[in-house]
Amino acid sequence: MRRSNARTLDPNHNTTNGNMDSIKHQFRPNPPFRSSNLFTHRSPKHNTTNTRSNIILFTVIALILSLLWYLFIFSANNLNSVKKKYGIVIDGGSTGTRIHVFGYRIRNGVSEFDFGGEGWDSMRVNPGLSAYAAEPEGAGRSVADLVEFGRKKVPREYWKETEIRLMATAGMRLLEKEVQERILEACRSVLRSSQFKFRDDWASVISGSDEGVYAWVVANYALGTLGADPYQTTGIIELGGASAQVTFVSSEHIPPEFSHRIKFGNFSYNLYSHSLLQFGQNVAFDLLRESLGTRGLELGR
């Protein structure tokens, strides 16, 4: 006997008479882990999450690029930055003591000096440091006057980073070592409390040969020949109060006691520097006066 409620399937497997089977289908359990319509309706939220992730990613990339650009601009500005600085040199000569205050700029790691206008100032006190051989404290007082001048020329915010150095020359070289040291110590005591940047070894008696080298550097810097072909530089004869210095570039072999090698820019300079003590103008004048006085006495006899 044929069942009247048997279902028939169309070629597309669709149920044409499925009342019973539809009831059974309603109670058929879902397979384990099968996704239901409850979860499939959440797919729009999943898309929103992806969109938010993309936005966050693009934001992070933009921030990184902005940071890199800032660092690039900051580095470029540093490379082209100009920094103002000051330096102080006290020249302890035989006839007087002078303070030189330099204002200069550092541009791209290179120091630029301007010796005109506000770039340089100087003051002198008399007598020289060597005149205080019997009273070293007097040398300290004379240096204190110079330090006060330096304070007025250097803005207060630069004091702690401004180096101050004292270089004594031929007048002090004529004194005994012990006397030199007493005078220098009196000066150091003042410089330590100056509020400028100072170390004890920055107050010294320099050699005559070094004095000649410094004079040669200054002269050729002023002439614009420093930092160029060594054989285009200019030799100098510096006539001081108690000594004279002769300094020039030489291609010949130089005895070690007169040889100095310095480098400026891409060039090295082999210098001959010789100091002649008691050949300065003041000593020469005194010797001449003494000589003339002696001759006058001889002629009067």
Helices and strands as residue ranges (DSSP letters): H 19-27, H 37-40, H 43-79, E 82-92, E 97-107, E 110-113, G 117-119, E 120-125, G 129-132, H 136-153, G 156-161, E 163-168, H 170-173, H 177-192, G 200-202, E 203-205, H 208-223, G 230-232, E 236-239, E 243-249, G 256-258, E 259-264, E 267-277, H 281-300
